[in-house]
Amino acid sequence: MTQMTFARAINSGLRKSLENDPKVILMGEDIGTLGGVFRITDGLQKDFGKHRVIDTPLAESGIMGTAVGLAYRGYRPVVEIQFDGFVYPAFDQIVCQVAKLHYRTQGAVKMPITIRIPFGGGIGSPEHHSESPEAYFTHTSGLRVVSVSNPQDAYIMIQQAIASNDPVVYFEPKRRYHDKGEVDESVDPASALSMEKASVVTEGTDVTLVSYGPLVKTARDAALAAADDGVSVEVIDLRSLSPVDFSTVEASVRKTGRLVVTHEAGQFGGIGGEIAASITERCFYHLEAAPVRVTGFDIPYPYSKLEMHHLPDLDRILDGVDRALGRPNSLSGLEG
Amino acid sequence: MNADDLSQGGTTAAGPDNWANHHYRTGGNLVQLITPGGERVSHPEYDVWVKDVTDEQLASLYEDMVVIRRIDTEATALQRQGELALWPPLAGQEASQIGSARALRDDDFVFSSYRENGVAYCRGVDLTDIVRVWRGNASAGWDPYSINMATPQIIIGAQTLHATGYALGIQHDGADSVAMAYFGDGATSEGDVNEAMVFAASFQAPVIFFCQNNHWAISEPVGLQSHIQLADRATGFGIPSVRVDGNDVLAVMAATREALERARHGGGPSFIEAVTYRMGPHTTADDPTRYRDANELEDWAAKDPMTRVRSLLERRESWSEELETRVAAKADAVAQEMRSGCINMPDPQPLDVFKHVYSTPHSWLERQQDHYSRYLASFGDPAQAASEEGAR
């Protein structure tokens, strides 16, 4: 076990993948000499060479499209998109090519591309640097989508994503990059928990609180606070957003009878709605109350002085927990 | 006006009449080795690239051009007869496609648009596979690795980036293969094509940008895409470029060979503008009489790619009736094989719709497939029940 930051854990996972598979190639803007604007690829170009850790021209579609060509040739490209809000120029290549080529060619062409995207807010950035675009990608069939919440998972799941023969969008919660945690680098990714499984990170009996990425920490803090108040909250870290491990969520809700989902992304058409609907379909008669979503608002990501109003925090999550429990809450007395 | 205002007012605004460059030059500075009349003209730089081409080989290029025009005619007929949903004709572009594709090695890799069915023929595609997509039986006709040609790209220009990335892989492998990107004049406006040229130039990737300027992007004339010649765009990226007579199979081959040689020896990317003409509609769903002049079509008919090769062979007394008969018979046989393959193609099974979305199982999709197979089985149709079993 080693204490390391989230950022260092991803770096270490990338290093392992580069060591283990000569077909792994890293591509992105500023990832070489600089080591990435968040230093996630720090030192990798120095150790693996300019031909394996490639500083690309500033064109996201160009990066993604050339990654497709490299995958055609048998390589396993790992693409860094510098910020969430910069992924859109690459959207066409991701949706029309990366996601569909395996289907189009009836399995003849594999697209083992990993797309790393630092996402989410809370760092006081200007526009386009704090978005949560995951639903665009979970809505696109052919992609697998994961989000990590802690250094150990970050270390393992980046290796699992790279090893996957399907394209994986790997969302990194940038406001947690400097959080430290224990990482066991001796764990073999092949025998570790599959990246497609959710994990129960806090056990509880009264309410199931589902989250992923940056809000898992907030959700765990909320569970601790709720415990002081005599409420037992079970926190689930989804880890995978496509596919979602509904079995784990369902088993928890069958036990607690109540469901709260929280994410930074806006609510409409989001992951929370999909989980609420699917869990309602699967175990309606075990639900004691309607599922509750505590999410960002359906607004463009706001300027930083207001971002804490947009982002769900511990108190807003607890307000949602109260709603699920039928306890007095901010919407008490409001109908519809 | 403020005394320190340095802006200068204009008097005439550019309006819609100036948008398309109607004087876009299609002639001039073209590399041409065979005139439309069938005369072999010498060229100081390009003769050397085809000096080994014998009359017999020229006849073989002629044969390929005749065959792909026949494929095109047959596929159009199949569409008119309701056997294909759609077909994108290549008529007029035979020399561009055959002259370039025949210059490639087996270990080169082609990334094309949907119109390069003549290139696919040169790569050795199974004839049934050419029409598979257009019949609606698959999204791709063939396994790209079986003929080293990616399945045709529908998103305009997207494949140029794939070719560039593939070329980076070739470079990484230390191989001397080349990636070949085919696209049209309309595609040169796409961001992807421009980004591909940036990447190819930055990394000196062994890729050829082969642009068939057929003058029309559905209804938009090439002058709307560019106010300069397309080949000149490449110069801005630091990529050597050439304009060739795209209806001259020998000139196209010479330019392609030159570019291939450069790429194989670490010289990086090249851009070839093959100036040709789309004699037919954009697809069988298009009506070009709505947007183009019949005179233009006549002008280009006089520059036909096959006629000039035949005239040249006649001049050299390398033409024979036997050759003509043999070529016609070959074209008929190919057309017949394709037609038969098309008509006898088995329909896909209902649950095939779920296949290959992912390379390993995806729990959400598995559940959806399970539910749909139960739905199909609820009709009690033994055929569907059997196909459901088959899909498991």
Contacts between the chains, C-beta under 8 A, distances in Angstrom:
chain1	res1	chain2	res2	distance
A	25	B	172	7.5
A	51	B	172	6.0
A	56	B	199	7.2
A	57	B	195	7.6
A	57	B	198	5.1
A	57	B	199	6.1
A	57	B	202	5.5
A	59	B	191	7.9
A	59	B	195	4.3
A	59	B	198	6.3
A	59	B	199	7.4
A	61	B	161	7.0
A	61	B	191	6.1
A	61	B	192	5.7
A	61	B	195	5.7
A	62	B	161	6.1
A	62	B	192	7.5
A	62	B	195	3.4
A	62	B	196	6.9
A	62	B	198	6.4
A	62	B	199	5.2
A	64	B	161	7.7
A	65	B	158	6.4
A	65	B	160	7.8
A	65	B	161	2.5
A	65	B	162	6.1
A	65	B	164	7.3
A	65	B	165	6.4
A	65	B	192	5.9
A	65	B	195	7.1
A	65	B	196	7.0
A	66	B	161	5.5
A	66	B	162	7.7
A	66	B	164	5.3
A	66	B	165	3.3
A	66	B	168	6.1
A	66	B	196	7.8
A	66	B	199	5.5
A	67	B	165	6.1
A	68	B	161	6.9
A	68	B	162	5.0
A	68	B	165	5.9
A	69	B	111	7.6
A	69	B	161	6.5
A	69	B	162	4.1
A	69	B	163	6.2
A	69	B	164	6.0
A	69	B	165	2.2
A	69	B	166	3.9
A	69	B	167	7.1
A	69	B	168	6.9
A	69	B	169	6.8
A	69	B	179	7.2
A	70	B	165	4.6
A	70	B	166	7.0
A	70	B	168	6.0
A	70	B	169	4.9
A	71	B	165	7.7
A	72	B	109	7.6
A	72	B	144	7.2
A	72	B	150	6.7
A	72	B	162	6.2
A	72	B	165	7.1
A	72	B	166	5.2
A	72	B	169	7.5
A	73	B	109	7.9
A	73	B	165	7.4
A	73	B	166	4.9
A	73	B	168	8.0
A	73	B	169	3.0
A	73	B	170	6.8
A	73	B	173	7.5
A	74	B	169	7.0
A	75	B	169	5.5
A	75	B	172	7.4
A	89	B	191	7.6
A	92	B	155	6.8
A	92	B	158	7.1
A	92	B	192	7.8
A	93	B	158	6.7
A	93	B	161	7.0
A	93	B	192	7.6
A	96	B	155	5.1
A	96	B	158	6.7
A	97	B	155	7.4
A	97	B	158	6.1
A	97	B	162	7.3
A	100	B	139	7.8
A	102	B	356	5.6
A	102	B	357	7.3
A	102	B	358	7.1
A	102	B	359	5.9
A	103	B	139	6.8
A	103	B	355	8.0
A	103	B	356	5.0
A	103	B	357	5.2
A	104	B	139	4.3
A	104	B	140	4.8
A	104	B	151	6.3
A	105	B	139	7.9
A	105	B	140	4.8
A	105	B	143	6.9
A	105	B	144	6.3
A	105	B	151	5.8
A	105	B	356	7.8
A	106	B	138	6.7
A	106	B	139	8.0
A	106	B	140	6.7
A	106	B	143	7.9
A	106	B	355	7.1
A	106	B	356	5.2
A	107	B	355	7.6
A	107	B	356	4.3
A	107	B	359	6.7
A	108	B	140	7.7
A	108	B	143	4.1
A	108	B	144	6.1
A	108	B	145	6.5
A	109	B	144	5.9
A	109	B	145	7.8
A	109	B	150	7.9
A	110	B	359	6.0
A	141	B	357	5.5
A	141	B	365	7.3
A	142	B	357	5.6
A	142	B	358	7.0
A	144	B	358	7.4
A	144	B	362	7.4
A	164	B	360	7.7
A	165	B	359	4.3
A	165	B	360	6.7
A	166	B	358	5.1
A	166	B	359	5.3
A	166	B	360	6.8
A	196	B	363	7.1
A	242	B	362	7.7
A	242	B	364	7.2
A	243	B	362	5.1
A	243	B	363	4.4
A	243	B	364	4.2
A	243	B	365	7.5
A	244	B	364	6.9
A	245	B	363	7.4
A	246	B	363	7.6
A	246	B	364	8.0
